[in-house]
Each structure stands twice: as structure tokens, then as C-alpha cells.
């Protein structure tokens, strides 16, 4: 090893040993993958948010219902009739106007009463569904 620099034990800058060492390092690093992850979808309001820009509502006296407005529905800005059955044994519907969809998309709070259901398990009832 006559090409070694005696001060730091690294091969001299133009030596074949240094080139071989650097090529070996590059070959080892070529198999390395760097993944950067972060928290996304947080609109800063502290409310429930679903992946992809959808908006999840909070449901009063909930027993398995889910209220999710899809990102495409928020973007379209049209009135919708949202089915909130989820894993519950009975359905409810929440009707949202185009103006209310616009408010939800703008992170303003909107609260609506669902349709009433005469469920055998829970009696005749409805739910308050709040977005943002």
C-alpha cells in the first residue's frame, strides 16, 4: 500500500485504491432507500379529518354511524344527501346544501340534524352531526 497517506490512512486522492474505496462505498449506498414521512391532512382545526382531504363529522349519541364527506364532494360544492349508516344496524341521512358544503370546505363549522329512524335497538331517534 505505497499510495496511502500516512496522516489519515486514506489513499492518496488520485490513487487506484482510493477510487476502489469510493466505488465500493457508492455500490453499498446504491441499495439504500430514504423514506420521508409526515403527518398530512391536518387542517389545524382539531376536528376529525380523513385521508385525502375528506371531512369526517362528529355524531352525537353515536352507536356505529359514520359521516364522511369525500374530497370530491367538497370540491364539487353541490348539495348532497349523506348516508351515515356506518356499522350501525339502521340508516340515517344528513342533507347538506351547496352553501353548507362550501362552508365545510372552508373549515367553517356546520351542524345538522340527521333523519329520524325507528330502530328497534335504540328507539325512535336522530343525531346531531357536526363538521369542523
Backbone as JSON Lines, residues from 0, in Angstrom:
{"i":0,"aa":"X","n":[0.83,-1.18,0.0],"ca":[0.0,0.0,0.0],"c":[0.88,1.25,0.0]}
{"i":1,"aa":"X","n":[1.62,1.44,-1.01],"ca":[2.53,2.58,-1.07],"c":[1.82,3.88,-1.32]}
{"i":2,"aa":"X","n":[0.53,3.85,-1.75],"ca":[-0.2,5.08,-2.05],"c":[-0.96,5.64,-0.86]}
{"i":3,"aa":"X","n":[-0.85,5.05,0.31],"ca":[-1.58,5.52,1.48],"c":[-0.97,6.82,2.0]}
{"i":4,"aa":"X","n":[-1.84,7.75,2.35],"ca":[-1.41,8.98,3.0],"c":[-1.23,8.64,4.47]}
{"i":5,"aa":"X","n":[-0.08,8.8,5.01],"ca":[0.22,8.36,6.37],"c":[-0.45,9.23,7.44]}
{"i":6,"aa":"X","n":[-0.93,10.4,7.09],"ca":[-1.56,11.27,8.09],"c":[-2.95,10.78,8.49]}
{"i":7,"aa":"X","n":[-3.75,10.34,7.56],"ca":[-5.13,9.95,7.92],"c":[-5.51,8.56,7.42]}
{"i":8,"aa":"X","n":[-4.6,7.83,6.88],"ca":[-4.8,6.47,6.41],"c":[-5.79,6.36,5.27]}
{"i":9,"aa":"X","n":[-6.09,7.44,4.62],"ca":[-6.9,7.41,3.4],"c":[-5.94,7.33,2.22]}
{"i":10,"aa":"X","n":[-6.31,6.59,1.18],"ca":[-5.45,6.55,-0.01],"c":[-5.31,7.95,-0.6]}
{"i":11,"aa":"X","n":[-4.22,8.17,-1.27],"ca":[-3.98,9.47,-1.91],"c":[-5.09,9.77,-2.9]}
{"i":12,"aa":"X","n":[-5.37,11.06,-3.14],"ca":[-6.52,11.47,-3.96],"c":[-6.61,10.79,-5.33]}
{"i":13,"aa":"X","n":[-5.55,10.59,-6.02],"ca":[-5.61,10.03,-7.36],"c":[-5.22,8.56,-7.43]}
{"i":14,"aa":"X","n":[-5.14,7.89,-6.31],"ca":[-4.67,6.51,-6.31],"c":[-5.77,5.54,-6.72]}
{"i":15,"aa":"X","n":[-5.39,4.4,-7.29],"ca":[-6.38,3.36,-7.63],"c":[-7.09,2.83,-6.39]}
{"i":16,"aa":"X","n":[-6.38,2.78,-5.23],"ca":[-7.01,2.29,-4.01],"c":[-8.15,3.21,-3.57]}
{"i":17,"aa":"X","n":[-7.95,4.52,-3.68],"ca":[-8.99,5.47,-3.29],"c":[-10.2,5.34,-4.22]}
{"i":18,"aa":"X","n":[-9.95,5.22,-5.52],"ca":[-11.04,5.03,-6.47],"c":[-11.83,3.76,-6.14]}
{"i":19,"aa":"X","n":[-11.13,2.68,-5.84],"ca":[-11.79,1.41,-5.49],"c":[-12.61,1.56,-4.21]}
{"i":20,"aa":"X","n":[-12.06,2.27,-3.22],"ca":[-12.77,2.5,-1.97],"c":[-14.04,3.31,-2.21]}
{"i":21,"aa":"X","n":[-13.95,4.39,-2.96],"ca":[-15.11,5.23,-3.23],"c":[-16.17,4.48,-4.05]}
{"i":22,"aa":"X","n":[-15.73,3.67,-5.02],"ca":[-16.68,2.87,-5.8],"c":[-17.39,1.87,-4.9]}
{"i":23,"aa":"X","n":[-16.64,1.27,-3.97],"ca":[-17.25,0.33,-3.03],"c":[-18.31,1.01,-2.16]}
{"i":24,"aa":"X","n":[-18.01,2.21,-1.7],"ca":[-18.97,2.97,-0.89],"c":[-20.21,3.29,-1.71]}
{"i":25,"aa":"X","n":[-20.02,3.73,-2.95],"ca":[-21.16,4.05,-3.82],"c":[-22.02,2.82,-4.1]}
{"i":26,"aa":"X","n":[-21.39,1.68,-4.3],"ca":[-22.14,0.44,-4.53],"c":[-22.99,0.11,-3.3]}
{"i":27,"aa":"X","n":[-22.42,0.27,-2.1],"ca":[-23.18,-0.01,-0.87],"c":[-24.34,0.95,-0.72]}
{"i":28,"aa":"X","n":[-24.12,2.23,-1.02],"ca":[-25.18,3.23,-0.87],"c":[-26.25,3.12,-1.95]}
{"i":29,"aa":"X","n":[-25.95,2.5,-3.07],"ca":[-26.93,2.41,-4.15],"c":[-28.16,1.6,-3.74]}
{"i":30,"aa":"X","n":[-28.02,0.75,-2.75],"ca":[-29.16,-0.04,-2.29],"c":[-29.93,0.6,-1.16]}
{"i":31,"aa":"X","n":[-29.54,1.8,-0.76],"ca":[-30.18,2.48,0.36],"c":[-31.37,3.28,-0.14]}
{"i":32,"aa":"X","n":[-32.48,3.16,0.54],"ca":[-33.67,3.94,0.22],"c":[-33.97,4.85,1.39]}
{"i":33,"aa":"X","n":[-34.22,6.1,1.09],"ca":[-34.57,7.06,2.13],"c":[-36.05,7.37,1.97]}
{"i":34,"aa":"X","n":[-36.79,7.19,3.05],"ca":[-38.22,7.46,3.03],"c":[-38.51,8.59,4.01]}
{"i":35,"aa":"X","n":[-39.24,9.59,3.53],"ca":[-39.62,10.72,4.38],"c":[-41.12,10.66,4.54]}
{"i":36,"aa":"X","n":[-41.56,10.61,5.77],"ca":[-42.99,10.59,6.04],"c":[-43.33,11.74,6.97]}
{"i":37,"aa":"X","n":[-44.57,12.12,6.94],"ca":[-45.01,13.19,7.81],"c":[-46.5,13.07,8.03]}
{"i":38,"aa":"X","n":[-47.0,13.92,8.86],"ca":[-48.43,13.94,9.13],"c":[-49.1,14.82,8.09]}
{"i":39,"aa":"X","n":[-50.05,14.28,7.4],"ca":[-50.76,15.05,6.39],"c":[-52.22,15.16,6.73]}
{"i":40,"aa":"X","n":[-52.9,16.03,6.04],"ca":[-54.33,16.15,6.19],"c":[-54.78,16.93,7.41]}
{"i":41,"aa":"X","n":[-53.89,17.52,8.15],"ca":[-54.28,18.28,9.33],"c":[-54.61,19.69,8.9]}
{"i":42,"aa":"X","n":[-55.88,20.05,9.06],"ca":[-56.28,21.38,8.67],"c":[-56.22,22.36,9.84]}
{"i":43,"aa":"X","n":[-55.66,21.91,10.97],"ca":[-55.42,22.82,12.08],"c":[-56.62,23.11,12.95]}
{"i":44,"aa":"X","n":[-57.8,22.54,12.65],"ca":[-58.98,22.87,13.44],"c":[-59.21,21.92,14.59]}
{"i":45,"aa":"X","n":[-58.41,20.86,14.67],"ca":[-58.55,19.91,15.77],"c":[-59.68,18.92,15.58]}
{"i":46,"aa":"X","n":[-60.47,19.04,14.51],"ca":[-61.57,18.13,14.27],"c":[-61.11,16.9,13.53]}
{"i":47,"aa":"X","n":[-61.99,15.9,13.45],"ca":[-61.62,14.68,12.74],"c":[-61.42,14.96,11.26]}
{"i":48,"aa":"X","n":[-60.38,14.41,10.69],"ca":[-60.12,14.56,9.26],"c":[-59.76,13.2,8.71]}
{"i":49,"aa":"X","n":[-60.28,12.88,7.53],"ca":[-59.97,11.62,6.88],"c":[-58.88,11.85,5.85]}
{"i":50,"aa":"X","n":[-58.18,10.8,5.5],"ca":[-57.14,10.94,4.49],"c":[-57.7,11.44,3.16]}
{"i":51,"aa":"X","n":[-56.85,12.12,2.42],"ca":[-57.23,12.56,1.08],"c":[-58.08,13.8,1.04]}
{"i":52,"aa":"X","n":[-58.21,14.53,2.12],"ca":[-58.98,15.77,2.12],"c":[-60.46,15.58,2.39]}
{"i":53,"aa":"X","n":[-60.9,14.39,2.73],"ca":[-62.29,14.18,3.11],"c":[-62.53,14.78,4.49]}
{"i":54,"aa":"X","n":[-63.77,14.99,4.81],"ca":[-64.11,15.57,6.11],"c":[-65.02,14.6,6.87]}
{"i":55,"aa":"X","n":[-64.62,14.26,8.1],"ca":[-65.39,13.35,8.93],"c":[-66.14,14.14,9.99]}
{"i":56,"aa":"X","n":[-67.43,13.91,10.09],"ca":[-68.24,14.6,11.07],"c":[-68.27,13.89,12.41]}
{"i":57,"aa":"X","n":[-68.53,14.66,13.46],"ca":[-68.72,14.12,14.8],"c":[-70.22,13.91,14.99]}
{"i":58,"aa":"X","n":[-70.62,12.74,15.49],"ca":[-72.03,12.38,15.59],"c":[-72.41,12.23,17.06]}
{"i":59,"aa":"X","n":[-73.45,12.95,17.49],"ca":[-73.91,12.87,18.88],"c":[-74.55,11.51,19.13]}
{"i":60,"aa":"X","n":[-74.43,11.04,20.37],"ca":[-75.02,9.77,20.8],"c":[-74.77,8.66,19.77]}
{"i":61,"aa":"X","n":[-73.54,8.59,19.31],"ca":[-73.22,7.69,18.21],"c":[-73.16,6.23,18.66]}
{"i":62,"aa":"X","n":[-73.65,5.37,17.8],"ca":[-73.6,3.93,18.02],"c":[-73.27,3.23,16.7]}
{"i":63,"aa":"X","n":[-72.15,3.64,16.11],"ca":[-71.66,2.98,14.91],"c":[-71.83,3.75,13.61]}
{"i":64,"aa":"X","n":[-72.45,4.91,13.65],"ca":[-72.63,5.68,12.43],"c":[-71.33,6.37,12.03]}
{"i":65,"aa":"X","n":[-71.18,6.63,10.72],"ca":[-70.03,7.35,10.2],"c":[-70.52,8.4,9.2]}
{"i":66,"aa":"X","n":[-70.04,9.63,9.37],"ca":[-70.4,10.71,8.46],"c":[-69.14,11.22,7.79]}
{"i":67,"aa":"X","n":[-68.95,10.86,6.53],"ca":[-67.75,11.26,5.8],"c":[-68.16,11.92,4.49]}
{"i":68,"aa":"X","n":[-67.7,13.15,4.31],"ca":[-67.89,13.83,3.04],"c":[-66.58,13.65,2.28]}
{"i":69,"aa":"X","n":[-66.65,13.06,1.11],"ca":[-65.46,12.79,0.32],"c":[-64.87,14.08,-0.25]}
{"i":70,"aa":"X","n":[-63.57,14.06,-0.49],"ca":[-62.88,15.23,-1.02],"c":[-63.51,15.7,-2.33]}
{"i":71,"aa":"X","n":[-63.89,14.76,-3.18],"ca":[-64.52,15.12,-4.47],"c":[-65.84,15.83,-4.25]}
{"i":72,"aa":"X","n":[-66.6,15.43,-3.21],"ca":[-67.86,16.09,-2.91],"c":[-67.63,17.51,-2.4]}
{"i":73,"aa":"X","n":[-66.58,17.68,-1.59],"ca":[-66.25,19.02,-1.09],"c":[-65.83,19.93,-2.24]}
{"i":74,"aa":"X","n":[-65.03,19.39,-3.15],"ca":[-64.54,20.18,-4.28],"c":[-65.67,20.55,-5.23]}
{"i":75,"aa":"X","n":[-66.58,19.6,-5.48],"ca":[-67.7,19.86,-6.4],"c":[-68.62,20.95,-5.87]}
{"i":76,"aa":"X","n":[-68.81,20.98,-4.55],"ca":[-69.62,22.03,-3.93],"c":[-71.11,21.91,-4.15]}
{"i":77,"aa":"X","n":[-71.59,20.75,-4.55],"ca":[-73.02,20.54,-4.75],"c":[-73.69,20.07,-3.47]}
{"i":78,"aa":"X","n":[-75.02,20.23,-3.41],"ca":[-75.78,19.69,-2.29],"c":[-75.67,18.17,-2.31]}
{"i":79,"aa":"X","n":[-75.64,17.57,-1.12],"ca":[-75.58,16.11,-1.04],"c":[-76.54,15.6,0.03]}
{"i":80,"aa":"X","n":[-76.93,14.35,-0.12],"ca":[-77.68,13.63,0.89],"c":[-76.75,12.53,1.38]}
{"i":81,"aa":"X","n":[-76.2,12.71,2.58],"ca":[-75.15,11.85,3.1],"c":[-75.74,10.72,3.93]}
{"i":82,"aa":"X","n":[-75.45,9.49,3.54],"ca":[-75.87,8.31,4.3],"c":[-74.84,8.08,5.41]}
{"i":83,"aa":"X","n":[-75.28,7.96,6.66],"ca":[-74.34,7.83,7.78],"c":[-74.5,6.49,8.51]}
{"i":84,"aa":"X","n":[-74.93,5.47,7.83],"ca":[-75.16,4.17,8.48],"c":[-73.92,3.64,9.18]}
{"i":85,"aa":"X","n":[-72.77,3.61,8.49],"ca":[-71.56,3.06,9.09],"c":[-71.77,1.6,9.46]}
{"i":86,"aa":"X","n":[-71.37,1.22,10.69],"ca":[-71.55,-0.16,11.14],"c":[-72.82,-0.34,11.97]}
{"i":87,"aa":"X","n":[-73.65,0.67,12.01],"ca":[-74.9,0.59,12.77],"c":[-75.9,-0.33,12.06]}
{"i":88,"aa":"X","n":[-76.91,-0.75,12.78],"ca":[-77.92,-1.66,12.22],"c":[-79.03,-0.91,11.48]}
{"i":89,"aa":"X","n":[-78.97,0.41,11.47],"ca":[-80.04,1.19,10.84],"c":[-79.44,2.44,10.18]}
{"i":90,"aa":"X","n":[-80.14,2.99,9.2],"ca":[-79.62,4.15,8.47],"c":[-80.12,5.49,9.02]}
{"i":91,"aa":"X","n":[-79.38,6.51,8.7],"ca":[-79.8,7.91,8.85],"c":[-79.26,8.65,7.65]}
{"i":92,"aa":"X","n":[-79.88,9.78,7.36],"ca":[-79.44,10.63,6.26],"c":[-79.23,12.04,6.79]}
{"i":93,"aa":"X","n":[-78.19,12.69,6.3],"ca":[-77.96,14.11,6.61],"c":[-77.94,14.85,5.29]}
{"i":94,"aa":"X","n":[-78.87,15.8,5.13],"ca":[-78.93,16.59,3.9],"c":[-78.14,17.87,4.09]}
{"i":95,"aa":"X","n":[-77.2,18.11,3.17],"ca":[-76.35,19.31,3.22],"c":[-76.52,20.1,1.93]}
{"i":96,"aa":"X","n":[-76.79,21.39,2.07],"ca":[-76.95,22.26,0.91],"c":[-75.59,22.57,0.29]}
{"i":97,"aa":"X","n":[-75.61,23.11,-0.91],"ca":[-74.36,23.52,-1.56],"c":[-73.64,24.57,-0.72]}
{"i":98,"aa":"X","n":[-74.39,25.48,-0.12],"ca":[-73.78,26.51,0.74],"c":[-73.11,25.88,1.95]}
{"i":99,"aa":"X","n":[-73.75,24.88,2.55],"ca":[-73.16,24.2,3.71],"c":[-71.9,23.42,3.32]}
{"i":100,"aa":"X","n":[-71.92,22.77,2.15],"ca":[-70.72,22.09,1.66],"c":[-69.59,23.1,1.48]}
{"i":101,"aa":"X","n":[-69.9,24.26,0.96],"ca":[-68.89,25.32,0.8],"c":[-68.33,25.76,2.14]}
{"i":102,"aa":"X","n":[-69.19,25.88,3.15],"ca":[-68.73,26.27,4.49],"c":[-67.81,25.2,5.07]}
{"i":103,"aa":"X","n":[-68.18,23.94,4.92],"ca":[-67.36,22.83,5.44],"c":[-66.01,22.82,4.73]}
{"i":104,"aa":"X","n":[-66.03,23.01,3.41],"ca":[-64.79,23.04,2.64],"c":[-63.89,24.19,3.07]}
{"i":105,"aa":"X","n":[-64.5,25.28,3.57],"ca":[-63.75,26.45,4.05],"c":[-63.42,26.35,5.54]}
{"i":106,"aa":"X","n":[-63.56,25.15,6.1],"ca":[-63.25,24.88,7.52],"c":[-64.14,25.63,8.49]}
{"i":107,"aa":"X","n":[-65.36,25.94,8.08],"ca":[-66.32,26.54,8.99],"c":[-67.18,25.43,9.58]}
{"i":108,"aa":"X","n":[-67.6,25.61,10.81],"ca":[-68.39,24.58,11.48],"c":[-69.82,24.57,10.96]}
{"i":109,"aa":"X","n":[-70.3,23.39,10.63],"ca":[-71.68,23.19,10.21],"c":[-72.24,22.03,11.03]}
{"i":110,"aa":"X","n":[-73.41,22.23,11.62],"ca":[-74.05,21.21,12.42],"c":[-75.45,20.97,11.88]}
{"i":111,"aa":"X","n":[-75.78,19.71,11.63],"ca":[-77.09,19.36,11.06],"c":[-77.7,18.2,11.83]}
{"i":112,"aa":"X","n":[-79.03,18.13,11.84],"ca":[-79.75,17.02,12.45],"c":[-80.03,15.98,11.38]}
{"i":113,"aa":"X","n":[-79.76,14.71,11.7],"ca":[-80.0,13.63,10.74],"c":[-81.49,13.33,10.66]}
{"i":114,"aa":"X","n":[-81.82,12.48,9.71],"ca":[-83.19,11.98,9.63],"c":[-83.48,11.15,10.89]}
{"i":115,"aa":"X","n":[-84.75,10.96,11.17],"ca":[-85.16,10.18,12.34],"c":[-85.37,8.72,11.92]}
{"i":116,"aa":"X","n":[-84.94,7.81,12.78],"ca":[-85.08,6.39,12.49],"c":[-85.76,5.72,13.67]}
{"i":117,"aa":"X","n":[-86.62,4.76,13.35],"ca":[-87.31,3.99,14.39],"c":[-86.61,2.65,14.57]}
{"i":118,"aa":"X","n":[-85.39,2.68,15.04],"ca":[-84.6,1.47,15.24],"c":[-85.15,0.68,16.42]}
{"i":119,"aa":"X","n":[-85.22,-0.64,16.27],"ca":[-85.67,-1.49,17.36],"c":[-84.69,-1.44,18.54]}
{"i":120,"aa":"X","n":[-83.4,-1.32,18.24],"ca":[-82.38,-1.33,19.3],"c":[-82.3,-0.02,20.06]}
{"i":121,"aa":"X","n":[-82.54,1.09,19.39],"ca":[-82.29,2.4,20.0],"c":[-83.53,3.29,20.06]}
{"i":122,"aa":"X","n":[-84.68,2.78,19.67],"ca":[-85.89,3.58,19.7],"c":[-85.87,4.65,18.6]}
{"i":123,"aa":"X","n":[-86.92,5.42,18.52],"ca":[-87.0,6.49,17.54],"c":[-86.03,7.59,17.94]}
{"i":124,"aa":"X","n":[-85.14,7.92,17.01],"ca":[-84.1,8.9,17.36],"c":[-83.47,9.49,16.11]}
{"i":125,"aa":"X","n":[-82.73,10.55,16.34],"ca":[-81.89,11.14,15.3],"c":[-80.56,11.54,15.94]}
{"i":126,"aa":"X","n":[-79.68,12.12,15.14],"ca":[-78.35,12.51,15.63],"c":[-78.01,13.9,15.16]}
{"i":127,"aa":"X","n":[-77.21,14.57,15.95],"ca":[-76.64,15.85,15.54],"c":[-75.27,15.54,14.94]}
{"i":128,"aa":"X","n":[-75.03,15.96,13.7],"ca":[-73.77,15.7,13.02],"c":[-73.07,17.04,12.8]}
{"i":129,"aa":"X","n":[-71.84,17.14,13.31],"ca":[-71.09,18.39,13.23],"c":[-69.82,18.19,12.44]}
{"i":130,"aa":"X","n":[-69.61,19.05,11.47],"ca":[-68.38,19.04,10.67],"c":[-67.54,20.24,11.07]}
{"i":131,"aa":"X","n":[-66.21,20.02,11.12],"ca":[-65.22,21.03,11.54],"c":[-65.47,21.34,12.99]}
